[in-house]
C-alpha cells in the first residue's frame, strides 16, 4: 500500500478539501485500494517527509523538502489539476 500525505498550513481546511478531491480521483481511477491517504499540517511532518511515497501540499513548503512535494493548490482552484494527478501517478508508481 502506497502512503500519500496531504498537508496544509494548519492541517484542517485546505488539506481536507484536497483529501476529498484526491480520494474521489483515486476511486474513479481504480487506485483507491492501492493508496492510503494521511492528512496533517506541514510543520508536524517536516522530519517524517521520507516516510511517505508522495506528498501533496496546499501551502508553501521549506526549500529543504520542495523537491519531494507536489504543489496542490490547483486542487483548490481547479487549475492544473491534471498535472497534479499526473505527478501523483508518477511518484506513486501507479
N, C-alpha and C positions, 0 to 999 in steps of 0.2 A: 504494500500500500504506500503510495506516494504521500508526502506531507507538504501541504501548502499552507503558508502563513499569510494572512491578510491583516495589514496593520494600518492604523491612522494615528493621529496625534494623541488622542485620549483612549482609543480602543473601544469606542462606543458607536458614535453616529455614522460617520462615513464608512468605516470598515463594515458596519452592519449592512449598509446598502450594497457595498461591494461583495460581501459574502453571499447575499441573496442573489445577485446577478450572476456571480461565478457558479454558484450551486445550480441555478437554473440552466446555465450553459452546459455544465458538466453532465447534467441529467439528459438534456436534449441531445447531446452528442455521445451518450453511452459511456461516459468516463466516470460517472458518479461512484461506481463500485471500486474504482482504482485510486481515488484521491480522497484523503481526509483533510478537511479544512480546519485550521486553527485561527483564532482571532485574538488580537492583542493591541497594545499601544507600542509604538516603536521603541520608546525608552526602556521598556521591560524586556525587549528581545535582542538588543544590540550584542550581547555576549553569547546569545544562542542562535544567531542567524544561520550558522552552518548546520544546525540540527534539522533544517528544512530543505526539501528538494527544490522549492521555489518560494519566492516571497513577492507579494504584490503590496504596494504602498500607495495610499491616497494622500500622503503627506510628504514633505521634504525629508530626505534621509541624509545622514552624515556621509561625507565623501568616502570614508573608510569602508562602507558597505554598498555604495551606489552601484557598483558593477554586479552585485548579487541580486538586485531588486528590480522588478518590473514596475515601472511607473503606472499607477492605476487610476489616475484622475479621470481618464476617459470613461471609466465605468460610471462616473457620476454625470459627466457632460454628454456622453453619447458619441464623442468624437474620438476616433482612433481605437474603437473597441476591437475591431478585427485584428489589429496589430497586437493588442494586449493578449488576446486569445491565442494568436499565432506564437507569440513569445512563450506563453504558458505551455503550449503543446511541446515546444522545443525543449524547454527547461525540464519538463516532467518526463519527456521521452514517451509521450502518448502516441 
